[in-house]
Amino acid sequence: MTFDIDTIENAGQSVTATVCEHAALFGATPERDEFDSRDVWDRDDALDAVDEAFRILVQGVAPDGFQLADERESLLWGFVNMLDSQTNRLDRAADKLMPDLRDLQRAQDGTEIKSRELELVTDRAQNLTARRDAFEIMRDAAAEAYRDETGGMWRPRRGSHASQTGRLTSAAIDARDYQRARQHRKTAAHLPQGTLVAIAGGKDIANPAAVIAKLDQARAKYADILFLYVRLRATGTHLSTISQWLIGFSPCHTYSRIHSSTLPVGT
């Protein structure tokens, strides 16, 4: 059956008003370039639905006294496996965003466009991880119901069955986040403020003037420049010439003193 949007009866409301009302009641799906402010899930309702699904499969689809009862264990295994497959799919989807996050972090230039791109990808990665965790919790609940019904432990056909959410309590997560934040604050206190540019060389430097010309270009591009001296293979007067140029920039750090999460913008 099809409907003509111009002939739908909506109690005197316009089509736009009807669409807005439905969006308010049921939530509007954001586009890919928009932030998703919807809740990930209703935990209690979702877990109740998992229990109800198991009850329907056991008592309605494959009850005792019928031949389908012989298929009950396989049917219940497939239900748990469905939730496990969703967990793994979302886990892989979140992993695929990690290279994009690293690239966008390196590409930050202070503009609003680059900042928004990073915020959108970060938001999507966090949402995918939250969805993954939700399906994992439902899978673990279904696996427990499977054990209660069949007497056996649910296991996937291949691979291992490990729960990331089940091993970490909220207190453990809070403690871990605090430790990371504290370590980052201690490290940041020893770092100078400015744009980091790494200096490195993989071969002997025969023309120090070319190196100094590149350094001048970097200084012109970044007014708050800070150099990270990694390693330069130069000898004699060539090394001395470059070193004298770098003396004017203080502090000048070796790479080992910089926190691993602090990345230079160029080399």
FIVOMI-852080 format. One record per residue (C-alpha): x, y, z. Coordinates in Angstrom, 3 decimals. Layout:
<midrens>
xx / yy / zz
X / Y / Z .
...
</midrens>
This chain:
<midrens>
xx / yy / zz
0.000 / 0.000 / 0.000 .
1.298 / 3.454 / -0.913 .
0.359 / 6.888 / 0.373 .
0.345 / 10.317 / -1.223 .
1.952 / 12.764 / 1.220 .
-0.399 / 15.510 / -0.021 .
-3.515 / 13.528 / 0.953 .
-2.430 / 12.297 / 4.417 .
-4.858 / 13.443 / 7.094 .
-2.914 / 15.048 / 9.928 .
-5.576 / 16.823 / 11.997 .
-4.948 / 20.184 / 10.384 .
-1.138 / 20.089 / 10.812 .
1.178 / 20.830 / 7.949 .
3.475 / 18.125 / 6.632 .
6.453 / 19.956 / 8.110 .
4.774 / 20.104 / 11.527 .
4.008 / 16.393 / 11.352 .
7.604 / 15.538 / 10.485 .
8.885 / 17.734 / 13.330 .
6.451 / 16.131 / 15.765 .
7.586 / 12.646 / 14.796 .
11.223 / 13.723 / 15.143 .
10.500 / 15.028 / 18.641 .
8.703 / 11.830 / 19.631 .
10.964 / 9.237 / 18.042 .
14.234 / 11.081 / 17.429 .
15.729 / 12.398 / 14.218 .
18.570 / 10.513 / 12.585 .
21.535 / 12.881 / 12.096 .
23.424 / 13.030 / 8.820 .
27.014 / 11.811 / 8.602 .
28.378 / 15.362 / 8.956 .
26.323 / 16.048 / 12.093 .
26.845 / 15.167 / 15.730 .
24.640 / 12.396 / 17.137 .
23.125 / 13.537 / 20.429 .
20.775 / 10.569 / 20.832 .
21.206 / 8.172 / 23.736 .
23.019 / 4.998 / 22.739 .
20.385 / 2.710 / 24.280 .
17.997 / 2.086 / 27.131 .
19.892 / -0.557 / 29.067 .
16.993 / -1.881 / 31.121 .
14.583 / -2.119 / 28.187 .
17.199 / -3.748 / 25.971 .
18.122 / -6.406 / 28.535 .
14.443 / -7.083 / 29.218 .
13.963 / -7.553 / 25.470 .
16.825 / -10.085 / 25.376 .
15.200 / -12.085 / 28.197 .
11.825 / -11.920 / 26.463 .
13.340 / -13.063 / 23.162 .
14.818 / -16.094 / 24.908 .
11.466 / -16.871 / 26.503 .
9.704 / -16.678 / 23.134 .
12.276 / -18.924 / 21.459 .
12.070 / -21.520 / 24.243 .
8.336 / -21.516 / 24.933 .
6.883 / -20.302 / 21.649 .
9.155 / -21.426 / 18.820 .
10.700 / -24.637 / 20.173 .
8.590 / -25.759 / 23.165 .
8.780 / -29.180 / 24.755 .
6.638 / -31.879 / 23.114 .
7.383 / -30.849 / 19.535 .
10.150 / -31.817 / 17.120 .
11.435 / -28.233 / 17.030 .
12.450 / -28.671 / 20.664 .
15.397 / -30.707 / 19.329 .
16.594 / -27.552 / 17.549 .
16.295 / -25.361 / 20.622 .
19.965 / -25.360 / 21.616 .
21.113 / -24.516 / 18.095 .
18.462 / -21.794 / 17.866 .
19.544 / -20.197 / 21.133 .
23.209 / -20.440 / 20.147 .
22.412 / -18.548 / 16.941 .
20.673 / -15.782 / 18.883 .
23.716 / -15.230 / 21.100 .
25.971 / -15.444 / 18.055 .
23.934 / -12.700 / 16.348 .
24.716 / -10.312 / 19.221 .
28.374 / -11.406 / 19.190 .
28.600 / -10.695 / 15.445 .
27.234 / -7.187 / 15.992 .
29.798 / -6.622 / 18.742 .
32.676 / -7.676 / 16.486 .
31.400 / -5.664 / 13.520 .
31.204 / -2.449 / 15.537 .
34.611 / -3.165 / 17.060 .
36.140 / -3.386 / 13.575 .
34.309 / -0.242 / 12.455 .
35.757 / 1.715 / 15.395 .
39.249 / 0.371 / 14.662 .
39.002 / 1.560 / 11.063 .
38.555 / 5.138 / 12.275 .
41.810 / 5.154 / 14.229 .
44.042 / 6.033 / 11.220 .
41.641 / 8.866 / 10.320 .
41.865 / 10.200 / 13.862 .
45.675 / 10.172 / 13.796 .
45.769 / 11.886 / 10.395 .
43.313 / 14.567 / 11.489 .
45.287 / 15.187 / 14.677 .
48.429 / 15.790 / 12.635 .
46.533 / 17.995 / 10.168 .
45.250 / 20.432 / 12.798 .
46.172 / 23.976 / 11.774 .
43.969 / 25.979 / 14.107 .
41.154 / 26.447 / 11.592 .
37.532 / 25.732 / 12.449 .
37.140 / 23.374 / 9.479 .
39.946 / 21.044 / 10.566 .
38.769 / 21.211 / 14.169 .
35.207 / 20.249 / 13.236 .
36.404 / 17.349 / 11.073 .
38.347 / 15.992 / 14.036 .
35.408 / 16.483 / 16.394 .
33.031 / 14.654 / 14.037 .
35.319 / 11.641 / 13.594 .
35.999 / 11.530 / 17.342 .
32.263 / 11.637 / 18.045 .
31.596 / 8.834 / 15.560 .
34.384 / 6.667 / 16.993 .
33.092 / 7.165 / 20.530 .
29.533 / 6.351 / 19.455 .
30.621 / 3.185 / 17.651 .
32.521 / 2.068 / 20.746 .
29.496 / 2.789 / 22.950 .
27.253 / 0.775 / 20.611 .
29.763 / -2.038 / 20.612 .
29.804 / -2.091 / 24.403 .
25.994 / -2.134 / 24.475 .
25.844 / -5.186 / 22.210 .
28.543 / -6.883 / 24.251 .
26.508 / -6.429 / 27.433 .
23.452 / -7.874 / 25.668 .
25.551 / -10.759 / 24.330 .
26.851 / -11.561 / 27.802 .
23.299 / -11.493 / 29.190 .
22.143 / -13.782 / 26.377 .
25.105 / -16.117 / 26.962 .
24.104 / -16.372 / 30.627 .
20.522 / -17.190 / 29.627 .
21.888 / -19.798 / 27.200 .
23.819 / -21.432 / 30.038 .
20.755 / -21.449 / 32.280 .
18.610 / -23.043 / 29.576 .
21.036 / -25.582 / 28.091 .
23.462 / -26.180 / 30.940 .
26.423 / -25.498 / 28.641 .
28.707 / -22.492 / 28.186 .
28.126 / -20.503 / 25.001 .
31.185 / -20.367 / 22.751 .
31.665 / -18.974 / 19.229 .
32.397 / -21.377 / 16.377 .
35.866 / -19.920 / 15.985 .
38.024 / -17.469 / 17.890 .
37.689 / -16.578 / 21.546 .
34.943 / -15.143 / 23.690 .
36.298 / -12.226 / 25.712 .
34.297 / -9.475 / 27.352 .
35.833 / -5.998 / 27.568 .
32.945 / -4.427 / 29.472 .
32.578 / -7.229 / 31.966 .
36.132 / -6.919 / 33.274 .
36.017 / -3.191 / 34.016 .
33.823 / -1.666 / 36.673 .
32.949 / 2.028 / 36.579 .
35.394 / 2.616 / 39.454 .
38.196 / 0.902 / 37.519 .
37.453 / 2.991 / 34.427 .
37.398 / 6.214 / 36.449 .
40.707 / 5.314 / 38.118 .
42.332 / 4.513 / 34.763 .
41.117 / 7.780 / 33.210 .
42.392 / 9.731 / 36.223 .
45.839 / 8.130 / 35.964 .
46.057 / 8.995 / 32.282 .
44.929 / 12.580 / 32.872 .
47.409 / 13.011 / 35.734 .
50.304 / 11.645 / 33.673 .
49.382 / 13.892 / 30.755 .
49.240 / 16.955 / 33.030 .
52.651 / 16.175 / 34.519 .
54.159 / 15.733 / 31.067 .
52.520 / 18.859 / 29.651 .
53.934 / 20.943 / 32.505 .
57.463 / 20.326 / 31.190 .
56.640 / 21.062 / 27.560 .
57.030 / 24.547 / 26.107 .
54.040 / 26.080 / 24.372 .
54.378 / 26.376 / 20.638 .
54.325 / 24.547 / 17.321 .
56.651 / 21.534 / 17.294 .
58.724 / 20.918 / 14.176 .
61.095 / 17.933 / 14.080 .
64.558 / 18.099 / 12.540 .
66.029 / 14.811 / 11.369 .
68.429 / 13.539 / 8.757 .
68.915 / 10.108 / 7.278 .
72.125 / 10.826 / 5.363 .
75.223 / 12.979 / 5.600 .
74.548 / 16.672 / 5.069 .
76.728 / 18.072 / 2.305 .
74.908 / 21.376 / 1.866 .
74.036 / 23.043 / 5.191 .
72.690 / 26.087 / 3.336 .
69.808 / 23.996 / 1.971 .
68.972 / 22.819 / 5.506 .
69.029 / 26.374 / 6.843 .
66.788 / 27.508 / 3.976 .
64.201 / 24.887 / 4.999 .
64.479 / 26.002 / 8.615 .
63.841 / 29.592 / 7.539 .
60.722 / 28.437 / 5.682 .
59.438 / 26.671 / 8.797 .
60.119 / 29.736 / 10.951 .
58.219 / 31.940 / 8.490 .
55.228 / 29.560 / 8.486 .
55.011 / 29.048 / 12.265 .
55.592 / 32.127 / 14.397 .
55.637 / 30.154 / 17.674 .
57.942 / 27.454 / 16.332 .
59.771 / 25.009 / 18.622 .
62.289 / 22.586 / 17.178 .
62.726 / 18.956 / 18.121 .
66.293 / 17.937 / 17.362 .
66.122 / 14.232 / 16.516 .
69.383 / 13.464 / 14.743 .
71.478 / 15.132 / 12.087 .
74.370 / 13.371 / 10.445 .
76.795 / 16.181 / 9.704 .
80.438 / 16.727 / 10.485 .
82.811 / 19.599 / 11.120 .
81.807 / 23.032 / 9.979 .
78.531 / 21.800 / 8.485 .
77.195 / 20.649 / 11.879 .
78.540 / 23.785 / 13.533 .
76.751 / 26.018 / 11.034 .
73.389 / 24.329 / 11.617 .
73.887 / 24.230 / 15.386 .
74.592 / 27.954 / 15.492 .
71.325 / 28.586 / 13.640 .
69.407 / 26.504 / 16.203 .
70.929 / 28.258 / 19.209 .
68.541 / 31.154 / 18.722 .
65.604 / 28.863 / 19.508 .
65.329 / 27.934 / 23.158 .
64.479 / 25.384 / 24.305 .
65.481 / 22.936 / 21.593 .
64.599 / 19.353 / 22.624 .
65.720 / 15.912 / 21.713 .
62.825 / 13.689 / 20.685 .
63.241 / 11.382 / 23.706 .
62.135 / 14.184 / 26.049 .
58.843 / 14.725 / 24.274 .
55.748 / 12.750 / 25.273 .
54.791 / 10.149 / 22.662 .
51.362 / 11.735 / 22.163 .
52.895 / 15.096 / 21.217 .
53.429 / 15.019 / 17.474 .
55.340 / 17.573 / 15.390 .
53.553 / 19.278 / 12.528 .
56.356 / 18.747 / 10.064 .
59.929 / 17.617 / 9.491 .
</midrens>
